[in-house]
Amino acid sequence: MSIHFQVAAVLAFALAVMRGTAFVSFCPPFNTSAIPFAAKTVIAAGLAIPAVSVLSHDRLPETTAGLLTAVALQLGIGALMGFVVQLFVGAAQAAGALIDQFSALNLPPSIDPLGLDQTPIIGQLYEWLATVLVFSSGGVLLIAEGLTRSFSVVGTVIPSATWNRVPTLLTGDATSFFAAAVEIAAPVVAVVFVSQILLGLVAKSAPQANVYSLSFPLQLLIVLAGLGAAVFAVPADVSNLLGRAVSQLVGG
C-alpha cells in the first residue's frame, strides 16, 4: 500500500502551519505560556488543514529563495494578525489597569499566572474574565474562523495595495485599543472621580468632620459597587471587540 502526496498540497500545508503557528503565538487566548509550544503547533496544524485547498491553487514558490521568502512572509502575516487580535482583546485588561490607577485599590501588582508577568489586581480580573468569555461564548471559534478565512484574502503573495494598508491598519487598531480601554473603564472611573470630588467638597465645607479617615473605606466600597455593576457590561464589550478583531483579519 502506497500513499501519494501532492507536492503543492504538502507545501501549502507547511506554509499554512507557519502562519498558524505565528498567529497562535501572539493571539489570545492561545498566546499564554501555560500552553506548551508543541500544543500551539498542533493547534496551528489543525487550523491549517482547511487552508490547503485555498493555497494549493495559489502561486507557490519554486526555488529555495522563494520558499524562504514565503515562510518569512507567512510568519509575518500570522504574527501581525495575532497582534491585531491581542490589541482588541487586551483592551479589557488595559481597562482594568486604568480602573486600578484611579481607584483606591492601588495594591502592588501580582504575578499573572496566564502571562507570567506583573499586572494590577483589577487588570487581572478583567483579563481572566475576558479569557473565560472568549472560551465560553464561542469566541475562540470565531478567532479560528477568522484565521481560516484570512487565507482566502491573503495567500502566498501580498498585493502592493495590501502592503500599503498595513501602517494605516496598525495605527487605527492602536487608536481603537486605547479608545476601547477608556470606554470600558469610563463608568467606574467617572464614579470614582465624582466621589473624590464630593469627598473633597465635604472636607472643605465641614473641616470638623474627619472625612479623610472615612475616605478610603468609602472609596473602596464605591469601587467595588462600581465594578459589580460594570462587570455585567463586559460580555458585550468583549463580543464587540472580538467582532472588530475578526473583521480586521478578513479584511473587513
Secondary structure, 3 states (H helix, E strand, C coil): CCCCCCHHHHHHHHHHHHHHHHHHHHCCCCCCCCCCHHHHHHHHHHHHHHHHHHHCCCCCCCCHHHHHHHHHHHHHHHHHHHHHHHHHHHHHHHHHHHHHHHCCCCCCCEECCCCCCEECHHHHHHHHHHHHHHHHCCHHHHHHHHHHHHHHHCCCCCCHHHHHHHHHHHHHHHHHHHHHHHHHHHHHHHHHHHHHHHHHHHHHHCCCCCHHHHHHHHHHHHHHHHHHHHHHHHHHHHHHHHHHHHHHHCCC
